[in-house]
Every structure is written in structure tokens, then in C-alpha cells.
Amino acid sequence: MTEGTIAAGRAFGAELVVYTSDHAAGMLAAAALGAPALEVGNRISWSVRDVDWRSEHHVFGEDEISDLMRDKLGIGAARAKTIARIDPRAPSMGGLAAGEEQSDERDGAPWWPMRFVPYNGGSVVPEWALQRPERPRIAVTLGTVVPAMTGVSNFTVVVEALGGMDVDVVLAAGRTDLTDLGELPPNVRPVGFLPLSVFLPTCSAIVHHGGSGTTATPLFYGVPQLVLPSFADNPLSAQRVAERGVGLSHDPATVDVPTVRALVGRLLAEDSFRTAAQQVSAGMAIQPSPVSVLERAVAALG
């Protein structure tokens, strides 16, 4: 991937390399190309801006593996100039407020805030997705990775629980084979792939696995969430959701039907979750847009 990225950059004469904090290929490509870099955080639950996080976790690109890659690619000790680093987290969840700026103590590069904007590609929008339902609508998704690794087992308890509640359920499962779930309850609508941004604004809550984008999207729309974290940084996302009061979390290994019903019932009945979610949403809405941040980055190139 790194060699291909470098080759592509050379082919069209890249003057700026934009990469995410959790991938070293962009950092190495910028060094190889002699181009400045813009590092973009892509997690709602953590950022390398946080000193305590850096002290406890591996920082991508600063290890023996990346040193070996530098030798292999002939980069040596060369480092790209980082014109800025982006923290897309909500201001009340660790991010920077609009207009706020910090310097990275490692190299003096500035940290800029940026608004998270949901994007999952285009799709045909069904009419029902744009309409407010008569009873609460609950979104359910496990993203793309969890079903590929574990199948539909994590859906089973959630579908059974919500199937017995007075709610409408939208099961966004992508290409996942739902055969093992058997006959779905009448109030569960499987939609295959449908971007969350299409129907989440009309939902009262969402149940999901804690993926970064899946956690950030309901924050953007002010929708309370129940997180059943799977792996990687999913548990950290669940922790952030609970700490901010925008939702609840539970261990998927021990969750059962009564517990899911009780937790979702709380999200629907207790106004504090929606109030907190809407506060976070309002804070995100006034953050600089990705376009304005990119324009600022281009201007910084001189």
C-alpha cells in the first residue's frame, strides 16, 4: 500500500498528502515525495492530540516496523513537514472548539478543529426513510466488519428484544446473510445497505457496535445510542458515549433480551439522553467544514 501510494503521488505530482492518524502509509509517502502533510484524526473516541492517550498507546509510524519501511523505501530519517493536524471530535467530547487552536508539543504543528460530516456514498432513498413514523424508529447496525467476522450472532438478541417492543426497527446489515436469524418480527425492516444519514434523522435511537463512523453519525444528528462494543477501539467509543450522557453501553457477550429492552426503553423514556445528544450535535454543527479546513491547508502551502 505504501509503495503504491508513493507511486501514485509521483505520477500526478502531489503537492500535499492528506492521511489519517491511524495509517502510516500517508506519513511515509509524504516523506518519500518531499511533500507537506495534513494529518486528519478519524476517530470520535481518541486523538493523538491527547498526551495521556499517546503515553498509553502506540503512535502509528513511530515504531520498528515504520523504521524498516523507511529503510526499504530509501526514505531514511526524512520527515514530512506537517502543516496541521485535525481533531474532528465534538468540542464537548475532547475536540477543539471552533476558532481554538493548539500546537503539538512534538513538532509544533498546529491542531485545527473540523466538523465530522457523515458520508457513506449515495443510494436510492426510499420514501419511508424521509417520513416520521407513528411510533419510535430504532436503527440497528453492526457496520461492515463485525458481520464479516462473526456473522449475525450479535444481531440475534437485539432483533428478538426489539421485535417485542412497540417500535419500528430498521436493520441496516449491508450484504450480510440474515438467514440464520430466521423469520424476522413484523416490526423489523431489513434494508441491506442504506446510509445511516438517509434514515437516522427520523430515528429515536440507534443500537450499534461502536465503530467510529457509526458512533459519530448519531452524534451529528443528535440521536441517542446503545453501544454493544465489539473489538479494537469500539469499547472506547462506548465509554465516551456513556461518559457524555448521549447513550448507554453494555458488553455484547453478556447482554440478553430483557437488558436490551430495558436499555432501549431508557433511551426512549429519559429526555436526558436526547438533550445531551442534541447539545453535542449543536456543537458539531458550528465547527469548521472539511472544505474550509482544506482551503486553509492549501493557503498554508503558500
N, C-alpha and C positions, 0 to 999 in steps of 0.2 A: 504493500500500500504506500509506504513512504517513497520508494523509488518511483512508483507510478505518479505520485503527486508531484515530485520534483520534475519528472519528465513533462508532465502537463504544464507546470508553471513555466518551464523553459520554452515550451512550444508556443505559448501565446504572450510571453514576456510579462509575467506577473509583476506588478509594482507594489502589491500589498497581499499578504497572506492572512486570511481570517481563519481561525481554528478554535476549537472548543478546549476547555481546560483539561478534559479527561482524555485527550488524544495527543500523543507526542508527535505524530506524523507531520502535522502542520508546523509545529515549532522547528522540527528538523528540516523541513522543506524550506522554511523561511531562511534558516541559517545557510543552507546549501545554495539558495538563489541570491543571497545577499539582499533580500527584500525585507522591509519592515513588517512587523506583525501586529495583528489585533487579536487579542485573546478574549474569547467570549465564554463566560460561565454558562453552563447549560443545565444546572441543577437548581431546583427550588429549595432543596434541603441543606445544601452546603456550598461553600465557596472557598477557594484558596486565599481569598481576602482575609479569612478568619485565622488568626495566628494559632488559636487553640486547635483548630482542625488540622492545620499544617503540621503541628507538633506531634499529632497522634496518627497521622495518615501519610502514606506515600504520596509525594507530589510527582505527578506524571512528568517524565522527561528528565528527571534528576536522579538517575539510578545507573546501575551497572549495565543494564540492557541498552539504555539510550547511549551510553558511552561506547558500547560495542557497535551500535548503529552508526555513530559518528565516525568511528574508525573505518567501518565498511564503506561508508558513503564518501569518505575523504573530507569530512567537514572539520574534523579535529575539534579544537576548543571554540570555534567560531560561534557566536551567538547573534541572533537577530535582534535588532532594536525593536522593543515592544513600545508602540506609540501609546497604547492604552490597554487596560483590562476592563472587561464589562461584567457587572454584577446584575443579573436580571431578576433577582429576588424582590419580593414585595418589601417596601420600606419597613413595615411592621413585623417582618419575618426575617430580619437580618440584612436586608438590602439597603442601599443608599437612597435618600430622598432626592427628588428632582432638584437639581441645582447643587447638590452636595458632591464633593469630590475629595478623594483621599489619595495619598501617594503610597505605593507599595514599598515597604521598607527594604525589600530585597534588591531592587534596582531603581527605585524612584519613579517607575512608570505610574501614571495616574489611573485611578479606578473611576469609571463612569457608571452611572445608573442607566438602566434601559428597561423599557416595558416588555414584559412577556406577552407575545401575541400568539394565540392558538392557530396552528395551521396543520392540517392533515391531508392536504390535497383537495381536489374538487370532487363533487359527486352530484347525482340527481337528488334533489331534496323532495322527499315525499310530503304531501300536503299536511298530514297529521303532525309532522315534526314542528310545524310553524304555529300550531294551534295549542292553546292552553287546554289541558284535559280537565274533565269534570272532577276527577279525584287525583291525588298526588301521583306524579310520574317519577319513577325511580330508574336511573340509569345503572346498568351493571356492565362492567368490562374488566377483563384481565390483561388488556393490552395484546401484544403480538408474541412476546417471548414466553410468558408463563404457559399459555395453552400448548405451545410447541414443545415445551419441556415436560409438562405434567398432564397434558390432556385436559379433560373437562372436569376432573375430580373436584377442583376448587369451586366450580360453579354449582355443584350438586346441592350443598347445604343452603347456599344463597337463594337459588331458584325455588327450592322447597319452602324456605321461610317466607319469601316474598309472595309466593303463589298462594299462601294462606292469609294474606293481608288485603285490605281494601285499597289497593294501589294498582297503577298501571306500570308494568315493567318493560323497559327497553333493553334487550340483551344484545349488546354490540360485541360479537365474538369473531368478527373477521371471517377467515376461511376455516375456522375451527369446526371439526366434525362434531355435531351435537347429538349424534345417535345414542351415545351412552347415557344421555340424560333422560332418554325415554320420551314419553308424551309430555310436552310442556303444559303447565297450567294455562287456563284460558286467558289469564291476565298478563301473560308473558309474551312479548313480541320479539322474535329473533330478527335482527336486521342485517346480519352479515357485517360488511364494512360500511359504516356510516360515521363520518367525522363527528366527534363529540360537539364541535362548535355548531353543528346543524340542529341538534335537539336538546343539548344541555340547558340552553336558556329557558326552556319550558319545563325543566325538571325541578322537583322539590329536594332531591338528594341524589347522591351517586355512591355506589359501592364499587370499590376497585382495589387493585393490588399494590398501589403505592409507587408506580412508575413516575418519573419526574414530570413528563408532559401531562400524564393523566392526573397528577396531583395539582399541577399549576393551572390547568384549564378550568376546573370548577372554582378555583380561587379567582380567576379572571372574571367569571360570570357570577360570583357571589353565591355559589351553591354549596350547602353543607355536604360533608363526605364521611363515609365509613371506610376506613382503610384496613384491609387484611393483607399486611405486607408479606411479600414472598421471599426475596433474597436481595443481594447486592446492597444498594442504599435505600431499598424500599422501607425497611424499618425506621430509618432516619426520617424519611418523608412522613411516615405515620406519626412519629414522635413530634415533628414540627406542627402537624395538623392538630394534634391533641393539645399541645402547649399553647397554640394561638387561639384555641377555642372554636375553630372553624369546623370541627368534626370530632369523630371518635375513632379508635382503633382497637383491634383485637388480634390475637395470634390465630392465624388460619388453621393451625394444627389442632387447636382445641375448641374452636368456635362450633356451636351447634345451632339448630333451628330456633329454639327459644331465645338464644342470645342474639342472633341476627335480628329477630323480630323486635326484641327489646331495644336494641341499639338504634335501629332504623326508626322505631317508634319515638325515641327520644329526639332524633334529628327533626322529625316532623312536628313534634309537640312543643319542644322547648325553643322559644324565639331567640335565645342567646346565640345559638349556632348560626342561624341565618344573619343575625345582626353582625356578628363577628366576620362572617364571610363577606358580607356586603361592605364592611369597613375596609377589609383587605382589597376588595375589588376596586373601591373608590381610590385607594392609594395607588394601585397599579395603573389606573386609567390616566393619571396625570404624570406618569413617568415619560421620559423622552422616548419617542418611537424609534424602532430599528432604523428607519430611513434617516431620521435626524442624526442618529449616532454614526451611521455610515458616512453621512455628509461631513460630520465633524472629523471623522477619521481621515477622510480624503483631504480636507482642508489642512490637517496636521502634517500631511506629507509635504506641504509647501509647493 
